[in-house]
Amino acid sequence: MNNTLKLVFNDDFSSKELNNNNWIPFYLPHWSSKELSKPNYKLKKDGLHLQILKNQKPWCPEFNGDVKCSSIQTGLFSGKLGTNIGQHKFFNLKCLVREEQNTEKKFVPQYGYFEIKAKFLASKSNVISLWMIGFEDTPNKSAEICIMEIKGWNINDNKVKIGMGIHKFNDSKLTENFSEKEYTIDVNEFQIYAVHWTESETNFYINNIKVKEIQQSPDYPMQLMLGIYEIPGRDNNNVKEKYPKEFIIEYVKGYQ
């Protein structure tokens, strides 16, 4: 990390309640509702435990099927009821606003160094991730910087494929550059994942070692998205699964 950068966002989840000055405790609620998209979580001594519960309902059955999710984010923008205006509809381009939301900007930076320390206590049916999306108040500001994405079915003992990179979506100035690469680390233990996003490049780190470099960069404000998902059909070889599934985050930090 560049030592000239200053810490501007720091959540170690040490409070008894989720810090609502930092986070909006819903996942893209405009495509569904706040009731269905609210996360399950607990705050414990080792940090935030985002959870998938056994009887948890899918977050957006109309547009995302049986996918379950517990996720929080640092911004929120969408249009009027019934329109297709809103953040991140790329899981289903037929999305329509089903519940109007107030615009919110908790932490929507442009450029900086962003870091998470976390571990993955879930199963083959789960995905965890920290990603950034354009605030998308205009359609072109829609790219994604995926800082880390781990799919449970890509974990094999002490080796794991980790996804990272840029999804261009409606940003015609960018080129798609997302990849999954295998690393020899134990994601059941705390590891550090980070991105350094500048005006000209986007660099990715695992445990303070640069592992991917992209010579391009979204040029608009982006918000943090932090969550765990459960994907239907990705069961654990029919073995009876244990709940809750957990994504445990010790801290999230942002520097500018």
PLY file of the C-alpha trace (Angstrom):
ply
format ascii 1.0
element vertex 256
property float x
property float y
property float z
element edge 255
property int vertex1
property int vertex2
end_header
0.00 0.00 0.00
1.17 3.51 -0.80
2.10 5.15 2.52
0.80 8.51 1.30
-2.78 7.19 1.42
-4.89 7.98 4.49
-7.36 5.70 6.23
-10.87 7.01 5.44
-13.05 3.93 6.10
-12.43 1.48 8.92
-14.88 -1.05 10.30
-13.62 -3.75 12.66
-17.18 -4.76 13.60
-16.40 -4.41 17.31
-19.69 -2.67 18.14
-22.77 -4.48 19.38
-24.72 -3.34 16.31
-23.84 -3.03 12.64
-22.57 0.49 11.96
-25.31 2.08 9.85
-23.06 5.04 9.16
-20.97 2.62 7.10
-23.39 0.02 5.78
-26.85 -0.36 4.28
-28.08 -3.73 5.64
-29.76 -4.98 2.45
-28.76 -6.44 -0.92
-30.01 -4.54 -3.98
-33.45 -4.19 -2.35
-34.96 -2.29 -5.31
-35.19 -5.51 -7.36
-36.90 -7.32 -4.49
-37.76 -5.77 -1.11
-36.02 -4.83 2.09
-37.84 -7.68 3.82
-36.44 -10.38 1.51
-33.02 -8.80 0.94
-32.06 -8.13 4.56
-29.03 -10.13 5.71
-28.68 -12.65 8.49
-25.63 -11.88 10.60
-24.10 -11.81 14.06
-21.39 -9.62 15.54
-18.92 -11.64 17.60
-15.46 -11.19 19.08
-13.78 -12.17 15.83
-15.87 -9.85 13.67
-18.94 -9.84 11.46
-20.49 -13.23 10.70
-22.61 -12.97 7.56
-24.79 -16.07 7.57
-26.99 -18.25 5.40
-29.58 -20.00 7.58
-31.23 -23.34 6.86
-34.73 -21.93 6.40
-33.66 -18.64 4.82
-35.81 -17.51 1.89
-34.37 -16.58 -1.53
-33.60 -12.87 -1.73
-35.25 -12.20 -5.13
-37.26 -15.20 -6.39
-38.79 -13.28 -9.29
-35.48 -12.42 -10.95
-32.83 -14.60 -9.24
-34.62 -17.87 -8.56
-33.69 -19.77 -5.41
-30.40 -17.94 -4.74
-30.07 -16.98 -1.06
-27.98 -14.06 0.08
-26.82 -12.17 3.15
-25.09 -9.02 1.98
-24.46 -5.41 2.97
-23.45 -2.41 0.84
-22.27 1.18 1.16
-24.53 2.89 -1.40
-27.97 2.59 -2.96
-29.53 4.04 -6.10
-32.59 3.04 -8.11
-35.42 4.52 -10.15
-39.18 4.64 -9.86
-41.40 1.63 -9.27
-41.71 -0.54 -12.37
-38.70 0.92 -14.19
-35.49 -0.93 -15.02
-33.32 1.81 -13.50
-31.12 0.60 -10.67
-27.79 -0.74 -9.60
-26.51 -4.08 -10.84
-29.25 -5.86 -12.75
-26.73 -7.95 -14.63
-27.72 -11.22 -12.96
-30.99 -10.75 -14.90
-31.45 -8.00 -17.49
-35.23 -8.29 -17.10
-35.10 -6.79 -13.58
-37.68 -4.15 -12.69
-37.87 -2.02 -9.58
-40.28 -3.77 -7.22
-39.75 -1.50 -4.20
-38.68 2.14 -4.44
-35.66 3.11 -2.36
-34.15 6.32 -1.07
-30.77 7.20 -2.57
-27.98 6.66 -0.04
-24.22 7.22 -0.13
-22.44 5.87 2.95
-19.05 5.28 1.35
-18.78 5.74 -2.41
-15.13 6.53 -3.16
-13.32 7.13 -6.42
-9.85 5.53 -6.33
-7.99 4.22 -3.31
-6.77 1.08 -1.56
-9.43 -1.24 -0.14
-8.74 -4.23 2.09
-10.58 -7.03 3.85
-9.42 -9.66 6.33
-11.79 -12.60 6.27
-12.33 -16.36 6.35
-14.82 -18.73 4.75
-16.69 -21.26 6.92
-19.28 -22.59 4.52
-19.66 -25.36 1.95
-19.59 -26.20 -1.76
-22.93 -24.50 -2.29
-21.75 -21.08 -1.14
-19.96 -18.09 -2.65
-18.36 -15.23 -0.72
-17.16 -11.94 -2.13
-16.10 -8.35 -1.65
-16.69 -6.30 -4.77
-17.20 -2.72 -5.85
-19.84 -1.48 -8.30
-20.35 1.86 -9.94
-23.01 3.93 -8.22
-24.81 3.68 -11.58
-26.76 6.92 -11.46
-26.16 6.78 -15.22
-26.11 3.40 -17.03
-22.47 3.57 -18.17
-21.22 3.85 -14.57
-21.83 0.17 -14.05
-18.48 -1.64 -13.98
-17.47 -3.97 -11.18
-14.13 -4.35 -9.44
-14.16 -7.80 -7.85
-11.61 -7.71 -5.03
-12.15 -11.35 -4.13
-14.67 -14.05 -4.97
-14.44 -17.59 -3.60
-16.78 -20.36 -4.68
-17.09 -23.22 -2.25
-16.84 -25.80 -5.02
-13.39 -24.39 -5.91
-11.88 -25.17 -2.50
-9.63 -28.26 -2.34
-7.81 -28.81 0.96
-5.25 -25.97 1.19
-5.71 -24.90 -2.43
-8.45 -22.65 -3.77
-9.35 -20.79 -6.94
-9.93 -17.11 -6.19
-11.68 -14.82 -8.65
-10.72 -11.18 -9.11
-10.69 -8.51 -11.77
-12.96 -6.13 -13.67
-16.37 -6.76 -15.22
-17.09 -4.01 -17.76
-20.89 -4.39 -18.03
-22.21 -1.17 -19.68
-18.91 0.71 -19.47
-17.74 0.83 -23.10
-14.41 2.37 -22.07
-13.33 -0.82 -20.28
-12.35 -4.30 -21.42
-13.55 -7.40 -19.57
-10.72 -8.74 -17.39
-11.83 -11.24 -14.75
-10.05 -14.49 -13.94
-9.87 -17.28 -11.39
-6.47 -18.58 -10.35
-5.48 -21.27 -7.87
-3.57 -20.27 -4.74
-2.10 -22.37 -1.94
-3.81 -20.82 1.06
-6.32 -22.00 3.65
-9.41 -19.83 3.27
-10.84 -21.38 6.46
-8.31 -19.17 8.25
-8.13 -15.37 8.10
-6.49 -14.04 4.94
-6.11 -10.48 3.60
-7.44 -9.48 0.18
-7.05 -6.01 -1.31
-7.18 -3.82 -4.40
-5.30 -0.62 -5.25
-7.46 1.32 -7.71
-5.86 4.36 -9.35
-6.67 6.58 -12.32
-4.67 4.34 -14.66
-4.61 0.81 -13.22
-6.20 -1.67 -10.85
-3.93 -4.00 -8.86
-4.98 -6.93 -6.68
-3.30 -8.38 -3.59
-3.49 -11.45 -1.37
-1.73 -11.16 2.00
0.05 -8.00 0.81
1.50 -9.68 -2.30
0.46 -8.37 -5.72
-1.16 -11.20 -7.68
-2.90 -9.44 -10.58
-2.36 -6.19 -12.45
-4.82 -4.56 -14.86
-3.84 -1.52 -16.91
-7.29 0.08 -16.87
-9.60 1.65 -14.34
-13.24 2.70 -13.88
-13.33 6.51 -13.67
-16.34 7.11 -11.42
-17.37 6.55 -7.77
-17.98 2.99 -6.65
-19.51 1.39 -3.56
-18.58 -1.69 -1.56
-20.64 -4.88 -1.71
-19.93 -7.58 0.90
-21.81 -10.85 1.00
-22.32 -14.59 1.11
-24.60 -16.47 -1.31
-26.06 -19.94 -1.53
-26.46 -21.32 -5.06
-29.17 -23.94 -5.73
-27.91 -27.20 -7.19
-24.45 -26.79 -5.69
-25.01 -29.20 -2.80
-22.25 -31.01 -0.97
-22.63 -34.42 -2.65
-25.94 -34.89 -0.86
-24.17 -34.83 2.50
-26.38 -33.28 5.16
-25.19 -29.70 5.35
-24.59 -27.82 8.57
-26.04 -24.38 9.12
-25.45 -21.51 9.48
-23.03 -21.06 6.57
-20.67 -18.23 7.47
-18.47 -15.57 5.93
-16.48 -14.08 8.82
-14.96 -10.63 8.36
-12.47 -9.23 10.87
-12.30 -5.83 9.19
-12.85 -3.79 6.06
-10.65 -0.74 5.42
-10.45 1.94 2.78
-7.60 4.38 2.11
-7.45 7.40 -0.18
0 1
1 2
2 3
3 4
4 5
5 6
6 7
7 8
8 9
9 10
10 11
11 12
12 13
13 14
14 15
15 16
16 17
17 18
18 19
19 20
20 21
21 22
22 23
23 24
24 25
25 26
26 27
27 28
28 29
29 30
30 31
31 32
32 33
33 34
34 35
35 36
36 37
37 38
38 39
39 40
40 41
41 42
42 43
43 44
44 45
45 46
46 47
47 48
48 49
49 50
50 51
51 52
52 53
53 54
54 55
55 56
56 57
57 58
58 59
59 60
60 61
61 62
62 63
63 64
64 65
65 66
66 67
67 68
68 69
69 70
70 71
71 72
72 73
73 74
74 75
75 76
76 77
77 78
78 79
79 80
80 81
81 82
82 83
83 84
84 85
85 86
86 87
87 88
88 89
89 90
90 91
91 92
92 93
93 94
94 95
95 96
96 97
97 98
98 99
99 100
100 101
101 102
102 103
103 104
104 105
105 106
106 107
107 108
108 109
109 110
110 111
111 112
112 113
113 114
114 115
115 116
116 117
117 118
118 119
119 120
120 121
121 122
122 123
123 124
124 125
125 126
126 127
127 128
128 129
129 130
130 131
131 132
132 133
133 134
134 135
135 136
136 137
137 138
138 139
139 140
140 141
141 142
142 143
143 144
144 145
145 146
146 147
147 148
148 149
149 150
150 151
151 152
152 153
153 154
154 155
155 156
156 157
157 158
158 159
159 160
160 161
161 162
162 163
163 164
164 165
165 166
166 167
167 168
168 169
169 170
170 171
171 172
172 173
173 174
174 175
175 176
176 177
177 178
178 179
179 180
180 181
181 182
182 183
183 184
184 185
185 186
186 187
187 188
188 189
189 190
190 191
191 192
192 193
193 194
194 195
195 196
196 197
197 198
198 199
199 200
200 201
201 202
202 203
203 204
204 205
205 206
206 207
207 208
208 209
209 210
210 211
211 212
212 213
213 214
214 215
215 216
216 217
217 218
218 219
219 220
220 221
221 222
222 223
223 224
224 225
225 226
226 227
227 228
228 229
229 230
230 231
231 232
232 233
233 234
234 235
235 236
236 237
237 238
238 239
239 240
240 241
241 242
242 243
243 244
244 245
245 246
246 247
247 248
248 249
249 250
250 251
251 252
252 253
253 254
254 255
